[in-house]
Amino acid sequence: MNELSDPAKSTFWSRIPPVFQAVILFIITIWVVEIVDSVVLGERLQANGIGPRRVDGLDGILWAPFLHGGWRHLVSNTFPFALLGGLVALRGARYWFTTFAIVVLLGGGLTWLFAGGSNHIGASGVVFGFFGSLIGAAIFERRLAAGASALVAIMLYGGIIRGLAPQPGISWEGHLFGVLAGLVAAKILAEAREPRRQLPEPPLDDPYWEV
C-alpha cells in the first residue's frame, strides 16, 4: 500500500507565488548552466554572449544573462539578483516579467549596438536593470511603497553604481544600458498616483457657506 506524501512537503513549492518561483528558477538555471559549462563543456558556452555589432553575436542578447565567466562571476550576480529581483517581484508578476523582458531585450540590444569589446556575458545587466527599475518607480510614481523599495535597494546595493564607470574586464556598458532599460521599464509601468480629492464647490444659494 502506498504511503501518503506529507502535504507540507508536497505543497511547499506551490505555496510560493509564481513570480518568486521565477526568481528562484532563474537562479537555479544559471547555476546549472555554469556547472554544465565548466564541468562538461570546458567553458565553451561563454563565447555565446553579446558580440557588439556582429550578426552572429545578436542572439547573445538572449543567452548572455545565463552565461558567466566562472564561479566568482556567478556568485557575484546571484545574491543581488535574488534580492533586487525579489524587490521587483513584490510589485507583482506582470511587473516583474515585463521589467525582465525590457531589460534583457532593450538593455542587451543597446549593448549590442554601442558597447565595445567582443563578448558580453552575465546576469549583471539584469541586476542593474532591476536596480534602475526600483529607482525609476520611486521617481515616476512618488508613492510610499515605491520609495521604500528604492531606499532598500540603495541601502543594500547602492555601491553597484561603481560598475557604471569604464573599467577593463567588466561590461560596464551592459551595466549602464541595463540601468537605462530599467528606468524605461519603470516609466512604462508607472502606476498613476491617486488624484487629490477636491472639496465640493459651495452652492451659491446656501446661507451656511456664506463668509
C-alpha positions, 0 to 999 in steps of 0.5 A: 500500500502506498504511503501518503506524501506529507502535504507540507512537503508536497505543497511547499513549492506551490505555496510560493507565488509564481513570480518568486518561483521565477526568481528562484528558477532563474537562479537555479538555471544559471547555476546549472548552466555554469556547472554544465559549462565548466564541468562538461563543456570546458567553458565553451558556452561563454563565447555565446554572449553579446558580440557588439555589432556582429550578426552572429553575436545578436542572439547573445542578447538572449543567452548572455544573462545565463552565461558567466565567466566562472564561479566568482562571476556567478556568485557575484550576480546571484545574491543581488539578483535574488534580492533586487529581483525579489524587490521587483517581484513584490510589485507583482508578476506582470511587473516583474516579467515585463521589467525582465523582458525590457531589460534583457531585450532593450538593455542587451540590444543597446549593448549590442549596438554601442558597447565595445569589446567582443563578448558580453556575458552575465546576469549583471545587466539584469541586476542593474536593470532591476536596480534602475527599475526600483529607482525609476518607480520611486521617481515616476510614481512618488508613492510610499511603497515605491520609495521604500523599495528604492531606499532598500535597494540603495541601502543594500546595493547602492555601491553597484553604481561603481560598475557604471564607470569604464573599467577593463574586464567588466561590461560596464556598458551592459551595466549602464544600458541595463540601468537605462532599460530599467528606468524605461521599464519603470516609466512604462509601468508607472502606476498613476498616483491617486488624484487629490480629492477636491472639496465640493464647490459651495452652492451659491444659494446656501446661507451656511457657506456664506463668509 
